[in-house]
Amino acid sequence: MNTHSPPVWLPIATSPRTRHARLVYCPERKNIYLVAWQPTEDTFDYADGHWTQFGSGGLLREAPTHWMPLPPGPEKA
């Protein structure tokens, strides 16, 4: 039996700046993306880093307003 509570959307300012996967919500197009924070040290446009999409590895061009951690994986049968 799963005793975990479902994840909830949190303000993007509370998201940890780590390379761990999380979901983000971008209201401009009402999209949800699987992303991670990519720190950058040698770019002027994104001095502290940027969100990178899983799958494409590309820069997330929409501005997320909310995030949530991924739910836990399935339990063993």
Contacts in CASP RR format, 6 or more apart in sequence:
PFRMAT RR
TARGET T0000
AUTHOR 0000-0000-0000
METHOD contacts of the structure
MODEL  1
MNTHSPPVWLPIATSPRTRHARLVYCPERKNIYLVAWQPTEDTFDYADGH
WTQFGSGGLLREAPTHWMPLPPGPEKA
2 72 0 8 1.000
2 75 0 8 1.000
4 71 0 8 1.000
4 72 0 8 1.000
6 71 0 8 1.000
7 23 0 8 1.000
7 68 0 8 1.000
7 69 0 8 1.000
7 70 0 8 1.000
7 71 0 8 1.000
8 68 0 8 1.000
9 25 0 8 1.000
9 66 0 8 1.000
9 67 0 8 1.000
9 68 0 8 1.000
10 66 0 8 1.000
10 67 0 8 1.000
10 68 0 8 1.000
11 65 0 8 1.000
11 66 0 8 1.000
12 24 0 8 1.000
12 64 0 8 1.000
12 65 0 8 1.000
12 66 0 8 1.000
12 67 0 8 1.000
14 67 0 8 1.000
15 22 0 8 1.000
15 24 0 8 1.000
15 37 0 8 1.000
15 67 0 8 1.000
16 37 0 8 1.000
17 37 0 8 1.000
17 39 0 8 1.000
17 48 0 8 1.000
17 49 0 8 1.000
18 36 0 8 1.000
18 37 0 8 1.000
19 36 0 8 1.000
19 37 0 8 1.000
19 38 0 8 1.000
20 36 0 8 1.000
21 34 0 8 1.000
21 35 0 8 1.000
21 36 0 8 1.000
21 54 0 8 1.000
21 70 0 8 1.000
22 34 0 8 1.000
22 35 0 8 1.000
22 36 0 8 1.000
22 67 0 8 1.000
22 68 0 8 1.000
22 69 0 8 1.000
22 70 0 8 1.000
23 32 0 8 1.000
23 33 0 8 1.000
23 34 0 8 1.000
23 35 0 8 1.000
23 67 0 8 1.000
23 68 0 8 1.000
23 69 0 8 1.000
23 70 0 8 1.000
24 32 0 8 1.000
24 33 0 8 1.000
24 35 0 8 1.000
24 51 0 8 1.000
24 60 0 8 1.000
24 64 0 8 1.000
24 66 0 8 1.000
24 67 0 8 1.000
25 31 0 8 1.000
25 32 0 8 1.000
25 64 0 8 1.000
25 65 0 8 1.000
25 66 0 8 1.000
25 67 0 8 1.000
26 32 0 8 1.000
26 33 0 8 1.000
26 60 0 8 1.000
26 62 0 8 1.000
26 63 0 8 1.000
26 64 0 8 1.000
26 65 0 8 1.000
27 65 0 8 1.000
28 62 0 8 1.000
28 63 0 8 1.000
29 62 0 8 1.000
31 62 0 8 1.000
33 51 0 8 1.000
33 53 0 8 1.000
33 60 0 8 1.000
33 62 0 8 1.000
33 64 0 8 1.000
34 53 0 8 1.000
34 54 0 8 1.000
34 55 0 8 1.000
35 51 0 8 1.000
35 52 0 8 1.000
35 53 0 8 1.000
35 54 0 8 1.000
35 60 0 8 1.000
35 64 0 8 1.000
36 51 0 8 1.000
36 52 0 8 1.000
36 54 0 8 1.000
37 49 0 8 1.000
37 50 0 8 1.000
37 51 0 8 1.000
37 52 0 8 1.000
38 49 0 8 1.000
38 50 0 8 1.000
38 51 0 8 1.000
38 52 0 8 1.000
39 48 0 8 1.000
39 49 0 8 1.000
40 46 0 8 1.000
40 47 0 8 1.000
40 48 0 8 1.000
40 49 0 8 1.000
40 50 0 8 1.000
43 49 0 8 1.000
46 59 0 8 1.000
50 59 0 8 1.000
50 60 0 8 1.000
51 59 0 8 1.000
51 60 0 8 1.000
51 64 0 8 1.000
52 58 0 8 1.000
52 59 0 8 1.000
52 60 0 8 1.000
53 59 0 8 1.000
53 60 0 8 1.000
END
